[in-house]
Amino acid sequence: MSERAVTISEVARHAGVAVSTVSYVLSGKRAISADTRRRVLDSVRVLGYHPNAGARALASRRSNVIALVLPLRVGMHVPVLMQFATSVVTEARRYDHDVLLLTADEGSDGLRRAAASALVDGLVLMDVELHDSRVPLLKDLAEPSVLIGFPSDSAGLTCVDLDFARAGALCVEHLAERGHREIALLGAPSVVYDRGTGFARRTREGFAVAMAETGLTGVALPCEEDFDRVCAAITGLLDSRPGLSGLVVHNEAAVNHVLGALRQSGRRVPDDIAVVAICPDDIAERSSPPLTSVLIPAEEVGRQAVRLLMEKLEGRAVPDGTLLQPRLTVRAST
């Protein structure tokens, strides 16, 4: 048989104060003298009192839970997604919030159900598409939201992300500065482009604009995630473009396959071909050779998303869009 939970009335009797005083000490809603606060907290500790989460939620109209909407779809690199998720969870705890992870690919229906359940105070959404079907509903929900990513029309929304267009351009500029004249982008899997996922499309657009501005020639191609198809893509590129001397890889799952395929084809990195990746630092640093890369700042993006959401929950104004500027680190591959 489980032990009976200690009540707030018992804490008040033990501390010699009113029940309302205990409530004020625990909620911080009113100033309480240091001596009284100490007595209440001593009683809480001695008796082992744990405030009831449901009662707190009813009293404050807050659940102290936010939803992270992260649909697990084909073509998504789960280890990197989990870096974002970990950052959101860690930052939310700093605000005394828990995180409800919603991974089903349910579009607007999933958002509507989460909001109607009163389980969450607000929502953080990932894997944002340029024409995302969830956007119209977000604008109508009472619960505030933040998107990690930008739809094509972000008016009325709060969005944060790496400036992927600038990231793609930065890779081209780096290779141009190194004297390369013909390069290629190996991007996300085809299905990611087909869905219109914002970060993939914007990287490709930034790559194309910078190619035109620098006068380089080349091509941007989707890249699948298995070794055989990566090898086929590399072989096709090298056969069709004998002058190719630089690669930009924006596909974390394929990075090591690309390096393996280049070795298999007899190409040395960076002597025969230079490689730049857009990926987290841990992937770039573990590669052989270590890759020059533009960091995907999952930790910073997750932190910013939660901070923006907390500001909105408090009724404060926030910027509509926050674009983090990319940072390129030069390593052995260029």
C-alpha positions in Angstrom: 0.0 0.0 0.0 1.5 3.4 -1.0 2.1 6.1 1.7 -0.5 8.9 2.0 0.7 12.1 0.4 1.4 15.0 2.7 -1.1 17.9 2.3 -0.5 21.6 2.2 -2.6 22.0 5.4 -0.2 19.7 7.2 2.8 21.8 6.1 1.0 25.0 7.3 0.3 23.4 10.8 3.9 22.2 11.0 5.3 25.6 10.1 2.7 27.5 12.2 1.4 29.6 9.3 -1.7 29.9 7.2 -2.2 27.6 4.2 -2.2 30.7 2.0 1.3 31.6 3.3 2.6 28.2 2.3 1.1 28.7 -1.2 2.7 32.1 -1.5 6.1 30.8 -0.5 5.9 28.0 -3.0 4.5 30.0 -5.9 6.6 33.2 -5.2 3.5 35.3 -6.0 3.9 37.4 -2.8 6.8 38.7 -0.8 7.2 36.6 2.4 9.6 37.4 5.2 12.9 35.5 5.2 12.2 33.9 8.6 8.7 32.7 7.6 9.9 31.5 4.2 12.7 29.5 6.0 10.2 27.9 8.4 7.9 26.9 5.5 10.7 25.4 3.4 12.0 23.5 6.5 8.6 22.0 7.0 8.3 21.1 3.3 11.6 19.3 3.5 10.9 17.5 6.9 7.5 16.3 5.9 8.4 15.5 2.3 5.7 17.6 0.7 5.4 17.6 -3.1 3.0 20.1 -4.6 0.3 18.4 -6.8 1.1 19.2 -10.4 -2.6 19.0 -11.4 -3.6 21.5 -8.6 -0.8 23.8 -9.6 -2.0 23.7 -13.2 -5.6 24.5 -12.3 -4.5 27.3 -10.0 -2.2 28.9 -12.6 -3.9 27.8 -15.8 -0.5 26.5 -16.8 0.6 22.9 -17.3 4.3 23.8 -17.2 4.7 21.6 -20.3 5.6 22.6 -23.8 5.2 20.4 -26.9 8.1 19.7 -29.2 6.5 18.7 -32.5 9.1 16.6 -34.3 7.6 14.3 -36.9 10.0 11.4 -37.7 9.9 11.2 -41.4 12.0 9.4 -44.1 15.2 11.3 -44.9 15.7 12.9 -41.5 18.9 12.2 -39.6 17.7 11.2 -36.2 21.0 11.8 -34.3 21.0 15.5 -35.3 17.3 15.8 -34.6 18.0 14.5 -31.1 20.6 17.3 -30.6 17.8 19.8 -31.2 15.5 17.9 -28.9 18.0 17.6 -26.1 18.7 21.3 -26.3 14.9 22.1 -26.1 14.5 19.8 -23.1 17.5 21.2 -21.3 16.5 24.8 -21.8 12.9 24.1 -20.9 14.0 22.7 -17.5 15.7 26.0 -16.8 12.2 27.5 -16.9 10.7 24.7 -14.8 8.9 23.2 -17.9 8.8 19.7 -19.1 8.6 18.7 -22.8 6.0 16.5 -24.5 7.6 15.0 -27.6 5.2 14.5 -30.5 6.7 12.4 -33.2 3.7 11.2 -35.3 3.5 12.8 -38.7 -0.1 14.0 -38.2 0.1 17.6 -39.5 -2.6 19.9 -38.2 -4.6 17.2 -36.6 -1.8 16.4 -34.1 -1.5 20.1 -33.2 -5.2 20.5 -32.8 -5.4 17.5 -30.5 -2.5 18.7 -28.3 -3.9 22.1 -28.0 -7.5 20.9 -27.2 -6.1 18.5 -24.5 -4.8 21.4 -22.4 -1.7 19.3 -21.8 0.7 22.0 -23.1 1.2 25.7 -22.6 2.9 26.2 -26.0 4.5 24.5 -29.0 7.9 24.3 -30.7 7.7 22.9 -34.2 10.5 21.3 -36.3 10.9 20.0 -39.9 9.2 23.1 -41.3 8.2 23.0 -44.9 8.0 26.0 -47.2 4.3 25.5 -47.7 3.6 23.9 -44.3 0.1 22.7 -43.8 0.4 23.4 -40.0 0.9 27.2 -40.4 -2.7 28.3 -40.8 -3.7 26.5 -37.7 -0.8 27.9 -35.7 -2.1 31.4 -36.4 -5.5 30.5 -34.9 -4.4 28.6 -31.8 -4.6 30.3 -28.4 -1.4 28.6 -27.4 1.8 30.4 -28.5 4.3 28.7 -30.8 7.8 28.9 -32.2 9.0 27.3 -35.4 12.5 26.0 -35.8 12.6 26.8 -39.5 10.9 29.3 -41.8 8.0 28.7 -44.1 7.8 30.7 -47.3 5.3 33.1 -45.7 6.3 33.6 -42.1 4.1 36.6 -41.4 2.5 36.4 -38.0 4.8 33.6 -36.9 7.8 33.4 -34.6 10.7 31.5 -36.3 14.3 30.8 -35.5 16.9 28.9 -37.5 20.4 28.9 -39.0 20.6 31.1 -42.1 20.9 28.1 -44.5 20.9 30.2 -47.6 24.0 32.0 -46.3 25.5 28.7 -45.2 25.3 27.3 -48.7 26.8 30.5 -50.1 29.6 30.5 -47.5 30.7 27.0 -48.6 30.9 28.2 -52.2 32.8 31.3 -51.3 35.3 29.3 -49.3 36.0 26.9 -52.2 36.3 29.9 -54.7 38.8 31.5 -52.4 40.8 28.3 -52.5 40.9 28.5 -56.3 38.3 25.9 -57.2 36.3 26.5 -60.4 34.0 23.5 -60.7 32.2 22.2 -57.6 29.0 20.3 -56.7 26.5 20.2 -53.9 25.4 16.8 -52.6 22.3 17.7 -50.6 19.5 16.1 -48.6 17.7 12.9 -49.9 15.3 13.5 -52.7 12.3 13.0 -50.4 13.3 16.0 -48.3 13.3 18.3 -51.4 10.1 16.7 -52.6 8.4 17.7 -49.3 9.6 21.2 -49.7 11.6 21.2 -46.5 12.8 24.7 -45.9 16.4 24.2 -44.7 17.3 21.9 -47.7 15.7 24.2 -50.3 17.3 27.3 -48.9 20.8 25.7 -48.8 20.5 24.8 -52.4 19.3 28.3 -53.3 22.2 29.9 -51.5 24.6 27.6 -53.2 23.2 28.5 -56.6 23.3 32.3 -56.0 26.9 32.1 -54.8 27.9 30.0 -57.8 26.6 32.7 -60.1 28.2 35.5 -58.1 31.6 33.9 -58.0 31.5 32.6 -61.6 32.0 29.0 -60.6 30.4 26.1 -62.6 28.9 23.0 -61.1 25.7 21.3 -60.1 23.4 20.7 -57.1 22.1 17.1 -56.6 20.1 15.3 -54.0 22.0 12.6 -52.1 20.6 9.5 -50.7 21.9 8.0 -47.4 23.1 4.5 -48.2 26.6 3.7 -49.4 25.7 2.1 -52.7 23.7 5.1 -54.0 26.3 7.6 -52.7 29.0 5.7 -54.6 26.8 5.8 -57.7 26.4 9.5 -57.3 30.1 10.2 -56.8 31.0 7.9 -59.8 28.5 9.7 -62.0 29.8 13.2 -60.9 33.4 12.3 -61.5 32.7 10.7 -64.9 30.5 13.6 -66.1 32.6 16.4 -64.7 36.3 15.5 -64.9 37.2 19.1 -63.8 35.3 18.8 -60.5 37.6 19.7 -57.6 35.3 20.6 -54.7 32.2 19.1 -53.0 29.8 20.6 -50.5 27.9 18.0 -48.6 24.7 18.9 -46.8 23.6 15.4 -45.6 24.9 14.2 -42.2 24.0 10.6 -42.8 26.0 10.5 -46.1 29.2 12.4 -45.1 31.3 9.3 -44.3 29.9 7.5 -47.3 31.0 10.4 -49.5 34.5 10.2 -48.1 34.5 6.4 -48.5 33.3 6.6 -52.1 36.0 9.2 -53.0 38.7 6.8 -51.5 37.2 4.0 -53.5 37.5 6.0 -56.7 41.1 6.8 -56.0 40.5 10.5 -55.1 42.5 11.9 -52.2 41.0 14.6 -49.9 42.1 17.4 -50.1 44.8 16.7 -52.7 42.5 15.7 -55.5 39.2 17.0 -54.3 38.2 19.4 -51.4 35.2 18.7 -49.2 33.1 21.1 -47.2 30.2 19.9 -45.0 27.2 21.6 -43.4 26.9 19.5 -40.2 27.4 19.5 -36.4 31.0 19.9 -35.3 31.2 16.4 -33.9 30.5 14.8 -37.3 33.1 17.0 -39.0 35.8 16.4 -36.4 35.3 12.6 -36.3 35.7 12.3 -40.1 38.9 11.2 -41.8 40.2 13.7 -42.7 38.5 16.2 -40.4 36.1 18.2 -42.5 36.0 21.9 -43.1 32.4 22.6 -42.1 29.6 25.1 -41.4 28.2 24.3 -38.0 24.5 23.4 -37.6 24.1 25.0 -34.2 21.4 22.7 -32.8 22.1 23.6 -29.2 21.8 27.4 -29.8 18.7 27.1 -32.0 17.0 24.9 -29.4 17.8 27.4 -26.7 16.6 30.3 -28.7 13.3 28.6 -29.5 12.5 27.9 -25.9 13.5 31.4 -24.8 11.3 32.9 -27.4 8.4 30.7 -26.4 8.8 31.6 -22.7 8.8 35.3 -23.6 5.5 34.8 -25.5 4.0 32.9 -22.6 4.7 35.9 -20.4 3.0 38.2 -23.0 6.2 39.9 -24.1 7.0 41.0 -27.6 9.5 38.9 -29.6 11.0 39.3 -33.0 9.2 37.6 -35.9 12.3 36.0 -37.3 15.7 35.1 -35.8 18.4 34.0 -38.3 21.6 32.7 -36.8 24.6 33.6 -38.9 26.7 30.6 -40.1 30.3 30.0 -39.0 32.8 28.1 -41.2 35.7 26.3 -39.5 38.6 25.3 -41.7 40.0 21.8 -41.2 42.1 19.3 -43.2 39.6 18.6 -46.0 40.2 21.9 -47.8 
